[in-house]
Amino acid sequence: MGANQIMFILFSAMIIIFSVLTVTSRRILRAAVFLLFVLVSTSGLYFLLNYQFLAAVQLTLYAGGIVVLIIFSILLTSHISQKFEPYGWKKTIFSALASITGAILAIITILDYKFTATTEAAKEVDMKLIGKSLLSVDHDGYVLPFEVISVLLLAAMIASIVVAKKGGPKKNELTH
């Protein structure tokens, strides 16, 4: 077994383990940190596949930006010690069935797809072309989707802080 295969197994195991820990952790801050490990491991897979640009975007945008935003919102709303309520057995069974069904559907879809090799040569990576595509407003441009997503994330963050602040201590509780 080569070094690439060992790294792939390591990154895959980290993604699976930390993904499960993210959704099963009862402490919200720990779940956010586990999510950070999942996103960093995903960028490791991108580096392994020689997709350096995508790996850098994964690290800076998701691991560096989104998770830090989530952690700041947790710390700003004073819910750092909040524990989620334990799940009942009905929710656990339904969640397991939904997860297994989704995994089976994904595996069947991948195995049924007829992958064909291309005879086309790999295209040269041109950073000017990538930069122009990212900053373009033309047909193949990505400025509008990036701006829409940034406004959506800002609205979601403001809404989550407002909702979290509404559940805080009331004025009568502070005086007693």
N, CA, C and O of each residue as an XYZ file, in Angstrom:
704
protein
N       0.858     -1.180      0.000
C       0.000      0.000      0.000
C       0.900      1.238      0.000
O       1.832      1.353      0.796
N       0.590      2.163     -0.922
C       1.400      3.358     -1.070
C       1.005      4.460     -0.087
O       0.025      4.350      0.649
N       1.795      5.507     -0.106
C       1.557      6.632      0.800
C       0.230      7.329      0.479
O      -0.478      7.775      1.381
N      -0.100      7.417     -0.823
C      -1.374      8.056     -1.199
C      -2.565      7.285     -0.666
O      -3.536      7.886     -0.204
N      -2.506      5.979     -0.722
C      -3.608      5.169     -0.212
C      -3.733      5.289      1.301
O      -4.841      5.334      1.835
N      -2.600      5.339      1.988
C      -2.623      5.494      3.447
C      -3.223      6.850      3.821
O      -4.032      6.943      4.744
N      -2.820      7.902      3.097
C      -3.369      9.234      3.378
C      -4.868      9.287      3.070
O      -5.638      9.900      3.809
N      -5.276      8.637      1.971
C      -6.701      8.599      1.636
C      -7.496      7.902      2.739
O      -8.549      8.392      3.147
N      -7.004      6.772      3.219
C      -7.682      6.045      4.299
C      -7.721      6.895      5.563
O      -8.739      6.934      6.255
N      -6.622      7.574      5.867
C      -6.571      8.431      7.063
C      -7.580      9.574      6.965
O      -8.347      9.807      7.899
N      -7.580     10.289      5.832
C      -8.520     11.403      5.670
C      -9.967     10.913      5.663
O     -10.839     11.548      6.257
N     -10.225      9.792      4.997
C     -11.587      9.247      4.960
C     -12.064      8.854      6.351
O     -13.201      9.139      6.728
N     -11.195      8.202      7.109
C     -11.558      7.806      8.474
C     -11.818      9.034      9.339
O     -12.759      9.046     10.134
N     -10.986     10.072      9.188
C     -11.193     11.292      9.970
C     -12.524     11.949      9.611
O     -13.247     12.414     10.492
N     -12.850     11.986      8.309
C     -14.111     12.589      7.885
C     -15.290     11.822      8.466
O     -16.229     12.427      8.984
N     -15.249     10.508      8.387
C     -16.358      9.695      8.906
C     -16.488      9.838     10.422
O     -17.585     10.060     10.936
N     -15.381      9.713     11.128
C     -15.425      9.769     12.601
C     -15.898     11.133     13.074
O     -16.799     11.222     13.907
N     -15.298     12.203     12.548
C     -15.676     13.536     13.020
C     -17.063     13.954     12.536
O     -17.721     14.760     13.195
N     -17.520     13.426     11.403
C     -18.897     13.699     10.971
C     -19.890     13.095     11.952
O     -20.862     13.740     12.346
N     -19.637     11.860     12.339
C     -20.520     11.206     13.323
C     -20.468     11.955     14.655
O     -21.502     12.168     15.288
N     -19.263     12.355     15.082
C     -19.155     13.102     16.336
C     -19.848     14.461     16.251
O     -20.392     14.945     17.244
N     -19.829     15.080     15.065
C     -20.493     16.377     14.893
C     -21.986     16.267     15.137
O     -22.565     17.112     15.820
N     -22.610     15.253     14.597
C     -24.062     15.148     14.721
C     -24.511     14.435     15.990
O     -25.693     14.479     16.331
N     -23.594     13.779     16.695
C     -23.999     13.091     17.919
C     -23.559     13.810     19.186
O     -23.984     13.443     20.282
N     -22.725     14.813     19.057
C     -22.267     15.545     20.246
C     -23.424     16.326     20.866
O     -24.229     16.933     20.159
N     -23.492     16.302     22.178
C     -24.565     17.024     22.854
C     -24.150     18.446     23.197
O     -25.000     19.257     23.563
N     -22.886     18.764     23.089
C     -22.398     20.126     23.351
C     -22.180     20.845     22.025
O     -21.510     20.331     21.130
N     -22.749     22.030     21.910
C     -22.774     22.744     20.633
C     -21.375     23.210     20.208
O     -21.057     23.174     19.020
N     -20.543     23.642     21.147
C     -19.207     24.110     20.794
C     -18.345     22.948     20.314
O     -17.575     23.097     19.365
N     -18.466     21.805     20.956
C     -17.719     20.619     20.507
C     -18.160     20.202     19.106
O     -17.334     19.810     18.282
N     -19.442     20.286     18.846
C     -19.941     19.936     17.508
C     -19.327     20.856     16.455
O     -18.981     20.398     15.366
N     -19.188     22.138     16.763
C     -18.585     23.086     15.814
C     -17.109     22.765     15.586
O     -16.619     22.873     14.461
N     -16.405     22.377     16.631
C     -14.991     22.016     16.485
C     -14.854     20.723     15.682
O     -13.951     20.607     14.854
N     -15.734     19.756     15.914
C     -15.706     18.524     15.123
C     -15.977     18.831     13.646
O     -15.375     18.221     12.762
N     -16.885     19.779     13.381
C     -17.155     20.190     12.005
C     -15.908     20.802     11.367
O     -15.647     20.598     10.182
N     -15.148     21.546     12.151
C     -13.890     22.114     11.660
C     -12.944     21.001     11.225
O     -12.320     21.105     10.169
N     -12.827     19.943     12.016
C     -11.959     18.822     11.654
C     -12.435     18.127     10.376
O     -11.618     17.683      9.570
N     -13.747     18.033     10.192
C     -14.284     17.426      8.969
C     -13.890     18.268      7.754
O     -13.458     17.724      6.738
N     -14.035     19.574      7.853
C     -13.735     20.445      6.721
C     -12.239     20.477      6.415
O     -11.858     20.537      5.246
N     -11.385     20.439      7.435
C      -9.939     20.401      7.207
C      -9.543     19.073      6.563
O      -8.689     19.047      5.677
N     -10.150     17.982      6.996
C      -9.862     16.677      6.394
C     -10.318     16.633      4.943
O      -9.659     16.017      4.105
N     -11.428     17.274      4.643
C     -11.894     17.339      3.253
C     -10.895     18.103      2.389
O     -10.629     17.712      1.253
N     -10.345     19.182      2.918
C      -9.331     19.911      2.154
C      -8.079     19.059      1.982
O      -7.392     19.179      0.967
N      -7.769     18.201      2.952
C      -6.654     17.273      2.797
C      -6.874     16.327      1.634
O      -5.937     16.021      0.896
N      -8.110     15.856      1.460
C      -8.420     15.014      0.300
C      -8.237     15.781     -1.004
O      -7.747     15.227     -1.988
N      -8.627     17.053     -1.016
C      -8.438     17.854     -2.226
C      -6.950     18.028     -2.539
O      -6.547     17.955     -3.700
N      -6.136     18.257     -1.508
C      -4.692     18.355     -1.732
C      -4.147     17.035     -2.268
O      -3.280     17.024     -3.142
N      -4.655     15.932     -1.745
C      -4.221     14.612     -2.197
C      -4.546     14.379     -3.673
O      -3.808     13.689     -4.376
N      -5.649     14.956     -4.132
C      -6.058     14.828     -5.531
C      -5.428     15.884     -6.443
O      -5.763     15.973     -7.624
N      -4.516     16.681     -5.885
C      -3.838     17.771     -6.614
C      -4.795     18.870     -7.050
O      -4.578     19.512     -8.078
N      -5.846     19.089     -6.279
C      -6.746     20.221     -6.503
C      -6.413     21.304     -5.484
O      -7.188     21.575     -4.567
N      -5.243     21.919     -5.660
C      -4.764     22.874     -4.670
C      -5.678     24.074     -4.525
O      -5.905     24.556     -3.415
N      -6.210     24.566     -5.651
C      -7.083     25.735     -5.569
C      -8.344     25.430     -4.769
O      -8.744     26.215     -3.909
N      -8.970     24.288     -5.052
C     -10.178     23.895     -4.330
C      -9.871     23.632     -2.861
O     -10.676     23.954     -1.988
N      -8.710     23.047     -2.589
C      -8.311     22.798     -1.205
C      -8.093     24.115     -0.458
O      -8.479     24.246      0.704
N      -7.479     25.077     -1.120
C      -7.260     26.382     -0.489
C      -8.585     27.085     -0.222
O      -8.760     27.704      0.828
N      -9.521     26.992     -1.171
C     -10.850     27.583     -0.975
C     -11.559     26.894      0.179
O     -12.201     27.551      0.998
N     -11.444     25.569      0.247
C     -12.062     24.809      1.344
C     -11.506     25.262      2.691
O     -12.264     25.459      3.640
N     -10.198     25.426      2.779
C      -9.578     25.835      4.039
C      -9.958     27.260      4.418
O     -10.325     27.525      5.563
N      -9.869     28.178      3.457
C     -10.101     29.578      3.802
C     -11.573     29.909      3.975
O     -11.954     30.584      4.932
N     -12.407     29.433      3.048
C     -13.811     29.807      3.081
C     -14.590     29.023      4.130
O     -15.265     29.613      4.973
N     -14.502     27.712      4.083
C     -15.316     26.895      4.973
C     -14.661     26.714      6.342
O     -15.236     27.097      7.361
N     -13.463     26.135      6.368
C     -12.820     25.882      7.655
C     -12.437     27.188      8.340
O     -12.597     27.331      9.552
N     -11.933     28.138      7.561
C     -11.487     29.385      8.165
C     -12.580     30.403      8.385
O     -12.509     31.197      9.323
N     -13.583     30.395      7.540
C     -14.611     31.428      7.637
C     -15.884     30.975      8.299
O     -16.293     31.543      9.311
N     -16.518     29.962      7.749
C     -17.827     29.539      8.230
C     -17.750     29.000      9.652
O     -18.563     29.369     10.500
N     -16.781     28.131      9.919
C     -16.696     27.540     11.259
C     -16.342     28.596     12.297
O     -16.873     28.575     13.407
N     -15.450     29.517     11.947
C     -15.127     30.599     12.888
C     -16.366     31.449     13.144
O     -16.599     31.875     14.275
N     -17.166     31.700     12.104
C     -18.412     32.438     12.270
C     -19.372     31.701     13.196
O     -20.015     32.316     14.047
N     -19.468     30.395     13.033
C     -20.337     29.583     13.898
C     -19.843     29.637     15.346
O     -20.632     29.820     16.273
N     -18.540     29.477     15.529
C     -17.988     29.499     16.893
C     -18.190     30.866     17.523
O     -18.556     30.945     18.696
N     -17.962     31.951     16.779
C     -18.203     33.287     17.315
C     -19.666     33.481     17.690
O     -19.966     34.070     18.728
N     -20.574     32.993     16.859
C     -21.993     33.160     17.183
C     -22.355     32.372     18.431
O     -23.192     32.820     19.215
N     -21.745     31.206     18.637
C     -21.991     30.441     19.860
C     -21.469     31.209     21.068
O     -22.149     31.310     22.089
N     -20.254     31.752     20.946
C     -19.666     32.477     22.070
C     -20.384     33.793     22.345
O     -20.520     34.186     23.503
N     -20.851     34.489     21.289
C     -21.534     35.765     21.471
C     -22.924     35.613     22.082
O     -23.408     36.525     22.753
N     -23.556     34.493     21.859
C     -24.906     34.307     22.392
C     -24.897     33.646     23.766
O     -25.960     33.333     24.301
N     -23.740     33.432     24.339
C     -23.583     32.900     25.694
C     -24.208     31.524     25.856
O     -24.740     31.204     26.920
N     -24.149     30.708     24.811
C     -24.682     29.351     24.892
C     -23.555     28.326     24.861
O     -23.738     27.211     24.372
N     -22.399     28.701     25.380
C     -21.233     27.840     25.287
C     -21.402     26.551     26.085
O     -20.871     25.510     25.697
N     -22.124     26.609     27.177
C     -22.293     25.414     28.006
C     -23.611     24.698     27.719
O     -23.984     23.773     28.441
N     -24.309     25.114     26.681
C     -25.601     24.511     26.352
C     -25.418     23.063     25.933
O     -24.542     22.735     25.133
N     -26.257     22.207     26.486
C     -26.273     20.802     26.097
C     -27.595     20.528     25.399
O     -28.647     21.003     25.826
N     -27.527     19.758     24.322
C     -28.749     19.364     23.644
C     -29.421     18.272     24.458
O     -28.754     17.491     25.137
N     -30.736     18.223     24.387
C     -31.469     17.204     25.123
C     -31.184     15.826     24.536
O     -30.949     15.702     23.334
N     -31.203     14.798     25.368
C     -30.956     13.449     24.845
C     -32.072     13.019     23.890
O     -33.228     13.417     24.036
N     -31.701     12.212     22.931
C     -32.651     11.762     21.922
C     -33.422     10.552     22.438
O     -32.892      9.727     23.183
N     -34.662     10.466     22.032
C     -35.462      9.291     22.353
C     -35.124      8.157     21.396
O     -34.482      8.372     20.367
N     -35.550      6.973     21.733
C     -35.222      5.820     20.902
C     -35.916      5.881     19.547
O     -35.405      5.336     18.569
N     -37.086      6.543     19.475
C     -37.776      6.664     18.194
C     -36.970      7.530     17.216
O     -36.826      7.184     16.043
N     -36.449      8.655     17.712
C     -35.644      9.532     16.861
C     -34.358      8.834     16.440
O     -33.909      8.998     15.305
N     -33.765      8.066     17.331
C     -32.530      7.364     17.019
C     -32.754      6.332     15.926
O     -31.966      6.238     14.985
N     -33.828      5.556     16.047
C     -34.116      4.533     15.036
C     -34.441      5.175     13.692
O     -33.956      4.722     12.655
N     -35.267      6.238     13.702
C     -35.624      6.909     12.449
C     -34.383      7.520     11.797
O     -34.220      7.436     10.580
N     -33.509      8.133     12.597
C     -32.295      8.736     12.052
C     -31.378      7.677     11.452
O     -30.794      7.885     10.388
N     -31.251      6.544     12.132
C     -30.418      5.462     11.608
C     -30.988      4.924     10.296
O     -30.241      4.671      9.351
N     -32.310      4.750     10.239
C     -32.937      4.274      9.005
C     -32.759      5.268      7.864
O     -32.486      4.872      6.730
N     -32.912      6.553      8.157
C     -32.741      7.577      7.128
C     -31.288      7.605      6.630
O     -31.046      7.740      5.430
N     -30.333      7.479      7.541
C     -28.917      7.476      7.156
C     -28.575      6.257      6.314
O     -27.890      6.372      5.298
N     -29.046      5.098      6.730
C     -28.769      3.869      5.984
C     -29.417      3.924      4.603
O     -28.807      3.508      3.618
N     -30.645      4.432      4.522
C     -31.323      4.557      3.236
C     -30.562      5.505      2.314
O     -30.380      5.205      1.135
N     -30.121      6.632      2.832
C     -29.342      7.581      2.028
C     -28.033      6.984      1.552
O     -27.637      7.192      0.406
N     -27.350      6.237      2.428
C     -26.092      5.601      2.031
C     -26.323      4.553      0.950
O     -25.560      4.466     -0.012
N     -27.379      3.760      1.110
C     -27.685      2.733      0.106
C     -28.026      3.373     -1.242
O     -27.571      2.901     -2.284
N     -28.816      4.435     -1.226
C     -29.151      5.134     -2.481
C     -27.906      5.710     -3.152
O     -27.753      5.622     -4.370
N     -27.023      6.297     -2.357
C     -25.800      6.873     -2.924
C     -24.908      5.784     -3.510
O     -24.359      5.955     -4.599
N     -24.757      4.672     -2.805
C     -23.911      3.578     -3.297
C     -24.496      2.967     -4.564
O     -23.762      2.702     -5.516
N     -25.801      2.742     -4.588
C     -26.442      2.173     -5.781
C     -26.288      3.119     -6.971
O     -26.014      2.676     -8.086
N     -26.462      4.406     -6.739
C     -26.331      5.382     -7.819
C     -24.910      5.399     -8.373
O     -24.719      5.438     -9.588
N     -23.935      5.371     -7.508
C     -22.533      5.381     -7.957
C     -22.195      4.103     -8.707
O     -21.527      4.148     -9.741
N     -22.652      2.962     -8.194
C     -22.329      1.692     -8.846
C     -23.060      1.516    -10.177
O     -22.540      0.844    -11.068
N     -24.240      2.094    -10.336
C     -24.994      1.961    -11.579
C     -24.531      2.925    -12.677
O     -24.807      2.699    -13.856
N     -23.834      3.990    -12.297
C     -23.399      4.976    -13.284
C     -22.254      4.396    -14.117
O     -21.323      3.800    -13.576
N     -22.329      4.572    -15.403
C     -21.302      4.079    -16.319
C     -20.247      5.170    -16.510
O     -20.427      6.090    -17.308
N     -19.166      5.054    -15.780
C     -18.074      6.011    -15.906
C     -17.276      5.681    -17.162
O     -16.912      4.525    -17.380
N     -17.006      6.671    -17.975
C     -16.231      6.451    -19.193
C     -14.991      7.333    -19.155
O     -15.032      8.480    -18.709
N     -13.904      6.774    -19.627
C     -12.656      7.530    -19.686
C     -12.714      8.480    -20.869
O     -13.335      8.178    -21.888
N     -12.080      9.600    -20.734
C     -12.052     10.582    -21.805
C     -10.733     10.491    -22.557
O      -9.703     10.136    -21.984
N     -10.772     10.806    -23.807
C      -9.547     10.829    -24.603
C      -8.965     12.234    -24.668
O      -7.902     12.464    -25.243
N      -9.682     13.151    -24.072
C      -9.257     14.541    -24.076
C      -8.104     14.739    -23.099
O      -8.123     14.200    -21.992
N      -7.115     15.502    -23.504
C      -5.968     15.777    -22.644
C      -6.385     16.719    -21.515
O      -7.308     17.520    -21.663
N      -5.698     16.608    -20.406
C      -5.986     17.482    -19.268
C      -5.679     18.923    -19.643
O      -4.675     19.210    -20.294
N      -6.549     19.814    -19.229
C      -6.356     21.224    -19.551
C      -5.361     21.839    -18.583
O      -5.286     21.470    -17.410
N      -4.614     22.769    -19.100
C      -3.637     23.464    -18.280
C      -4.359     24.424    -17.332
O      -5.311     25.099    -17.725
N      -3.903     24.476    -16.099
C      -4.514     25.372    -15.116
C      -3.961     26.765    -15.338
O      -2.757     26.999    -15.230
N      -4.848     27.670    -15.647
C      -4.456     29.048    -15.904
C      -5.104     29.928    -14.837
O      -6.321     30.112    -14.831
N      -4.294     30.462    -13.949
C      -4.827     31.251    -12.838
C      -5.524     32.524    -13.319
O      -6.470     32.985    -12.680
N      -5.076     33.092    -14.425
C      -5.755     34.277    -14.958
C      -7.164     33.925    -15.410
O      -8.101     34.692    -15.189
N      -7.316     32.759    -16.046
C      -8.638     32.308    -16.493
C      -9.550     32.050    -15.292
O     -10.724     32.420    -15.309
N      -9.012     31.420    -14.257
C      -9.802     31.159    -13.040
C     -10.206     32.477    -12.390
O     -11.358     32.647    -11.991
N      -9.270     33.400    -12.285
C      -9.569     34.703    -11.694
C     -10.606     35.482    -12.475
O     -11.493     36.103    -11.889
N     -10.502     35.455    -13.793
C     -11.485     36.147    -14.622
C     -12.864     35.508    -14.510
O     -13.879     36.205    -14.505
N     -12.898     34.178    -14.419
C     -14.191     33.494    -14.254
C     -14.821     33.829    -12.905
O     -16.031     34.035    -12.811
N     -13.998     33.883    -11.870
C     -14.533     34.190    -10.549
C     -15.052     35.616    -10.447
O     -16.015     35.879     -9.727
N     -14.415     36.538    -11.166
C     -14.797     37.947    -11.080
C     -15.697     38.405    -12.216
O     -16.041     39.584    -12.294
N     -16.080     37.496    -13.089
C     -16.872     37.856    -14.257
C     -18.360     37.875    -13.933
O     -18.845     37.124    -13.086
N     -19.067     38.755    -14.633
C     -20.527     38.786    -14.524
C     -21.165     38.266    -15.802
O     -22.380     38.353    -15.982
N     -20.333     37.722    -16.690
C     -20.825     37.175    -17.951
C     -21.501     35.827    -17.725
O     -21.835     35.459    -16.599
N     -21.693     35.098    -18.832
C     -22.407     33.816    -18.810
C     -21.747     32.804    -17.867
O     -22.455     32.117    -17.130
N     -20.439     32.694    -17.867
C     -19.739     31.726    -17.032
C     -19.145     32.364    -15.773
O     -18.245     31.789    -15.161
N     -19.624     33.514    -15.389
C     -19.084     34.203    -14.228
C     -19.684     33.727    -12.917
O     -20.771     33.151    -12.884
N     -18.956     33.978    -11.843
C     -19.381     33.502    -10.523
C     -19.591     34.615     -9.507
O     -19.774     34.327     -8.324
N     -19.570     35.866     -9.924
C     -19.730     36.956     -8.968
C     -21.122     36.953     -8.344
O     -21.253     37.073     -7.126
N     -22.150     36.817     -9.156
C     -23.514     36.850     -8.633
C     -23.788     35.715     -7.646
O     -24.333     35.979     -6.575
N     -23.431     34.452     -7.958
C     -23.661     33.403     -6.949
C     -22.908     33.648     -5.642
O     -23.447     33.402     -4.564
N     -21.655     34.136     -5.730
C     -20.912     34.424     -4.507
C     -21.584     35.513     -3.682
O     -21.662     35.410     -2.457
N     -22.065     36.550     -4.344
C     -22.726     37.639     -3.625
C     -24.044     37.187     -3.010
O     -24.360     37.563     -1.881
N     -24.811     36.389     -3.735
C     -26.077     35.876     -3.198
C     -25.816     35.013     -1.971
O     -26.522     35.126     -0.969
N     -24.802     34.147     -2.044
C     -24.476     33.286     -0.910
C     -23.999     34.118      0.270
O     -24.353     33.814      1.409
N     -23.209     35.154      0.033
C     -22.720     35.975      1.147
C     -23.870     36.715      1.827
O     -23.878     36.831      3.052
N     -24.833     37.215      1.069
C     -25.997     37.871      1.663
C     -26.843     36.857      2.429
O     -27.347     37.159      3.511
N     -27.000     35.657      1.870
C     -27.748     34.597      2.549
C     -27.081     34.211      3.867
O     -27.766     34.050      4.878
N     -25.758     34.060      3.871
C     -25.046     33.714      5.112
C     -25.148     34.836      6.145
O     -25.294     34.569      7.338
N     -25.072     36.077      5.697
C     -25.214     37.197      6.620
C     -26.609     37.223      7.229
O     -26.755     37.431      8.433
N     -27.629     37.014      6.413
C     -29.006     36.985      6.924
C     -29.202     35.821      7.893
O     -29.861     35.975      8.922
N     -28.636     34.665      7.571
C     -28.758     33.505      8.466
C     -28.055     33.763      9.789
O     -28.569     33.379     10.840
N     -26.900     34.399      9.763
C     -26.172     34.684     11.001
C     -26.929     35.695     11.855
O     -27.034     35.517     13.069
N     -27.450     36.735     11.253
C     -28.223     37.732     12.005
C     -29.475     37.089     12.592
O     -29.816     37.341     13.748
N     -30.157     36.268     11.812
C     -31.362     35.601     12.303
C     -31.048     34.649     13.443
O     -31.798     34.587     14.417
N     -29.955     33.906     13.340
C     -29.620     32.967     14.414
C     -29.255     33.692     15.703
O     -29.585     33.220     16.792
N     -28.586     34.824     15.595
C     -28.255     35.594     16.800
C     -29.516     36.179     17.418
O     -29.663     36.175     18.640
N     -30.430     36.682     16.589
C     -31.689     37.233     17.113
C     -32.503     36.149     17.802
O     -33.046     36.373     18.884
N     -32.592     34.973     17.183
C     -33.349     33.878     17.789
C     -32.687     33.426     19.080
O     -33.379     33.150     20.061
N     -31.359     33.344     19.101
C     -30.649     32.908     20.303
C     -30.778     33.929     21.435
O     -30.882     33.543     22.599
N     -30.773     35.215     21.113
C     -30.887     36.251     22.137
C     -32.287     36.301     22.745
O     -32.438     36.696     23.901
N     -33.316     35.906     21.986
C     -34.676     35.928     22.515
C     -34.849     34.929     23.646
O     -35.700     35.133     24.513
N     -34.080     33.871     23.664
C     -34.211     32.852     24.701
C     -33.346     33.147     25.907
O     -33.232     32.298     26.791
N     -32.734     34.311     25.979
C     -31.848     34.651     27.094
C     -32.608     34.968     28.358
O     -33.837     34.894     28.372
N     -31.899     35.325     29.437
C     -32.563     35.620     30.706
C     -33.454     36.848     30.596
O     -33.132     37.811     29.901
N     -34.566     36.793     31.288
C     -35.501     37.909     31.292
C     -35.093     38.911     32.364
O     -34.298     38.586     33.246
N     -35.627     40.125     32.296
C     -35.255     41.172     33.243
C     -35.664     40.810     34.676
O     -34.953     41.142     35.624
N     -36.797     40.136     34.838
C     -37.230     39.759     36.185
C     -36.309     38.728     36.808
O     -36.134     38.722     38.026
N     -35.719     37.861     36.013
C     -34.822     36.845     36.524
C     -33.498     37.446     36.980
O     -32.846     36.907     37.875
N     -33.095     38.565     36.368
C     -31.826     39.183     36.723
C     -31.887     39.879     38.079
O     -30.869     39.980     38.763
N     -33.057     40.356     38.476
C     -33.155     41.090     39.734
C     -33.262     40.154     40.931
O     -32.965     40.570     42.051
N     -33.675     38.907     40.736
C     -33.857     37.979     41.867
C     -32.615     37.210     42.153
O     -32.594     36.388     43.069
